[in-house]
Amino acid sequence: MSADPYSARIASDRSPLQRYRRAQVSVPVTICNLGTGGLRSSPGVTLDIGEGGLGAIVCGELRVGEMVKVDIRIAERTLSTVAIVRHSSNVRSGFEFVGLTAEERQEVAHCMGQS
């Protein structure tokens, strides 16, 4: 991987459930969800990202199927969107984006090194 933190390597061995290609990208992410004690904000770091979602290491407990707010630091701006938790473990969580705009998809593609 190059020294540029926003450069990415496209993952060719994606899961059969993934509809979009993913790139290995490590950028800060914050997940906001409603926990038992109220609104909770959990920091993390992405492992990979694609137009359909992302994989990340996140502090805190997440429930499969819950809707969360995802804030991803891409280049000079933070992309805020909604996602569904598709899987979660102590090691890694997977999120599917919900309703990205065309501009947000373009930002994700740029992060992946595809534009």
Phi and psi in degrees as a GROMACS rama.xvg file:
@    title "Ramachandran Plot"
@    xaxis  label "Phi"
@    yaxis  label "Psi"
@TYPE xy
-75.1663  172.727  SER-2
-72.3763  -20.7208  ALA-3
-68.8305  116.676  ASP-4
-66.7186  -15.258  PRO-5
-99.0239  -1.95528  TYR-6
-74.9657  156.816  SER-7
-140.971  152.613  ALA-8
-110.85  126.827  ARG-9
-71.5018  130.472  ILE-10
-84.7312  119.299  ALA-11
-93.8968  -15.3635  SER-12
-101.226  59.8656  ASP-13
-79.6731  159.015  ARG-14
-66.0563  148.745  SER-15
-60.8787  -19.8708  PRO-16
-82.1706  -16.4637  LEU-17
-82.8696  126.693  GLN-18
-90.1648  -18.1624  ARG-19
-119  150.713  TYR-20
-66.9451  150.568  ARG-21
-119.812  152.441  ARG-22
-119.779  142.87  ALA-23
-77.2304  110.417  GLN-24
-137.191  134.354  VAL-25
-116.436  100.951  SER-26
-135.635  156.16  VAL-27
-63.6148  144.322  PRO-28
-140.982  146.136  VAL-29
-125.703  131.182  THR-30
-110.064  126.437  ILE-31
-112.687  126.946  CYS-32
-144.808  165.115  ASN-33
-91.5748  110.696  LEU-34
-101.948  -175.218  GLY-35
-63.1033  -28.9236  THR-36
-97.1648  10.7176  GLY-37
114.189  -159.292  GLY-38
-69.3136  129.243  LEU-39
-123.808  137.301  ARG-40
-113.993  123.397  SER-41
-121.097  123.17  SER-42
-77.6684  158.24  PRO-43
-167.635  -169.683  GLY-44
-141.3  138.233  VAL-45
-73.1939  151.753  THR-46
-106.859  -38.6388  LEU-47
-153.994  159.622  ASP-48
-148.58  147.27  ILE-49
-151.222  175.657  GLY-50
-62.6832  -22.3709  GLU-51
-93.4948  -15.5047  GLY-52
166.08  -162.59  GLY-53
-153.183  160.065  LEU-54
-112.256  143.303  GLY-55
-154.157  158.588  ALA-56
-98.9111  119.883  ILE-57
-130.029  136.321  VAL-58
-75.1634  139.746  CYS-59
105.72  167.105  GLY-60
-95.1663  131.1  GLU-61
-124.098  147.683  LEU-62
-108.293  131.456  ARG-63
-57.7285  132.064  VAL-64
95.7171  -14.5097  GLY-65
-78.7449  150.339  GLU-66
-88.6015  136.375  MET-67
-134.389  159.084  VAL-68
-94.5524  133.003  LYS-69
-118.191  125.549  VAL-70
-113.611  115.611  ASP-71
-114.305  129.028  ILE-72
-84.2568  105.787  ARG-73
-117.009  120.193  ILE-74
53.3219  -118.042  ALA-75
-100.409  10.3819  GLU-76
-140.553  162.063  ARG-77
-104.604  124.026  THR-78
-90.6145  121.576  LEU-79
-110.504  127.112  SER-80
-149.713  175.007  THR-81
-105.462  144.933  VAL-82
-144.635  161.228  ALA-83
-106.958  134.422  ILE-84
-73.6839  117.036  VAL-85
-95.6451  -30.7178  ARG-86
-156.274  153.461  HIS-87
-153.543  135.362  SER-88
-144.287  -178.423  SER-89
-67.123  -19.6019  ASN-90
-99.1837  -40.3406  VAL-91
-155.127  149.032  ARG-92
-127.975  150.608  SER-93
-120.359  138.876  GLY-94
-129.092  136.674  PHE-95
-106.246  122.949  GLU-96
-65.5289  147.093  PHE-97
-120.959  117.898  VAL-98
68.1949  41.4772  GLY-99
-65.1898  140.733  LEU-100
-78.2221  168.403  THR-101
-60.4214  -39.833  ALA-102
-64.5477  -41.8551  GLU-103
-66.5869  -39.882  GLU-104
-60.6164  -39.8588  ARG-105
-63.8492  -40.054  GLN-106
-63.2268  -41.4252  GLU-107
-65.0955  -43.5923  VAL-108
-61.4613  -38.8944  ALA-109
-64.0881  -42.3655  HIS-110
-60.1854  -34.9203  CYS-111
-78.0067  -7.66754  MET-112
82.4692  22.5053  GLY-113
-104.579  2.64369  GLN-114
